[in-house]
Amino acid sequence: MKPSAIEQHHPEVEVKSCNDELLRFLTADLRAAVWIKKVPKLNDQELITSFIDFHQYLMFISTGNKNKIFKDVSRDHLISIVRKWAELYNAAIDSLRKIYPRTPSSIDIQIGSTNWSKTLELSAEGISKIPHASRYAESWAERSIHCPIIFDTWYERLEFTKNESFIILNNLFDDDQLCVFDHRMNALPSFDLIKDLDVTNFSSIQHFYESKGWHVKRLEPFTSKIVLNIAEDYNSRN
């Protein structure tokens, strides 16, 4: 079979070292992006077995430790969370493909022997934004374990990935213009930063965030206007 034009003429950047912490986390996110493709084909028992093994593997290659976060979670609840997490992560990646597709003129990213751009059909720039997509789904899943309110926001979060504001806010993260942490010092994803945002009784967006116990690391003045406009538009329609 004759190779496609993309395979024939594609420029490629190879990343040879995985010692850097950020690169280890990126590799874990990329492997998860591949793993979620098989979720719809697995029955519940296969899903549980495969996910627990895979999650432990990801924790080990990214942090060197094994995480027991799911040990007290009921089987049915875990199955539901994993299936919804996979769908949410996949939707977030799909939104990136629309903006950063792999094309004949785009650059590929290769780590070790894997060409991740080819595997995920994303340009190098799209691959660099995978951590946002991963955190978007992961944040929902982790908090949903013990919080029914967060769990019930899944569909709304899924729909938000189809909104151009999802990409705009993620770009603000990349440009270091927006960064907000929750009380556990985990970076909050875009949906949380605009959902029900109301500064009527606050002097600024920052004070609104701080009233929730969040820590604002970076919020440029111009960025505040963008976030507020997005929030007002989104919340008026939902």
Protein Blocks (a to p, Z undefined) as FASTA:
>chain_A
ZZdfklmmgccdddfbfkbmklmmmmmmmmmmmmmmmmmmpcfklmmmmmmmmmmmmmmm
mnopacfklmmgcfklmmmmmmmmmmmmmmmmmmmmmmmccdfkbccddehjbcfklmno
pafklmmmmmmmmmmmmmmmmmmmmmmklmmmmmmmmmmmmpmklmmmmmmmmnopaccd
dfkopacdfklmmgopafklpcbfklmmmmnopacfbdcfklmmmmmmmmmmmmmmZZ
